[in-house]
Amino acid sequence: MVVSVDDESVIFALTDRSRRLAAVRLVEEIGLSGPTDFARAAGRWELILPRPDVARMEYLLEVEDHNGHRTTVTDPDNPVRAGGAFGDKSVVEFPGYRPPAWLDIDPVPGRQRSLDVDSTALGASITAMLWAPDGLDQAESAPLVVVHDGPEYDRLGGITRYLGAAIRAGTVPAVRAVLLDPGDRNEWYSANPAYAQALCTDVLPAVDDLVRVSARVGVGVSLGGLALLHAHHRHPGAFDALLLQSGSFFSPQLDPQESQFPGFDAVTRFVAHLAAGGADPAAVPTLLTCGTVEENRANNEAMMRHLRGLGYPAELVLVPDAHNYTAWRDALDPSLTRLISAVAGARAA
């Protein structure tokens, strides 16, 4: 359980009156510098931590029995959970954390239709889900939000719920979204020219054949953010604005820990290409968001500088969190709100 949370510290405790456990360790992804092993106390295990530089913290517990068997579990005494790509985690919310206000807004209802687009360039089919708010006719022109890892972002980050709430509140006009399944994610999203071609010359035109699109805003998280920027750079004009969240903009200098990742060389070559490049005729409004404590912070700060050097009106928004869907969800407003409003206004002018 979380015994105490305040502005200074957090105390974790796990009940073990029968002494069935030999060790307990906190599993976290925010880079704590101090020890994360629990100490045995009266009838329980306990860990006291100084408050980290986050508003909320996701964690698991690694428990070890007296036979040396280790298991990683959520905190059985903490009911607060957050879903993630690799399952649920327990959550500590520190004083001052507030979920986004749009979660309290009843979203406009929407409808979905699935599509599969074959790509010769990729040698595969890309699956997508096209979402639209009820009442928006397919012949009516509207902005399109293109989301990498779309089904997962919708399930864990509620991106279409956000769009429905923003439309209800009037902070964005009626928009559609296309939620792209990542397929072979590590292969497709690692600065892969075949995927970029498939996205920009197969998938986007297929959507244009179904509905009228006034402008496109791309949304990508982690490796999906890198892939989105890569596709836009190779196919100028594909997007009118970009939201890149915790992008995996690896470089050998900043990210040697990622060197065993199969797509590392392709990603670092593309990042180096941008760093050395001149003005980009396809520079578009770009917002980057990144957690204050995640490994990708340094490469996101560097990418913002690279993009500004290429003529992009780029900004970096730091979120007091880590590399997870709740952090990305919490940054949708005002970041995505701003981009949708900007492209809608530009096309209306």
Summary of the structure (lengths in Angstrom):
residues: 349
radius of gyration: 21.8
end to end distance: 54.8
largest distance: 70.5
contacts: 1189
relative contact order: 0.13
helix: 31%
strand: 31%
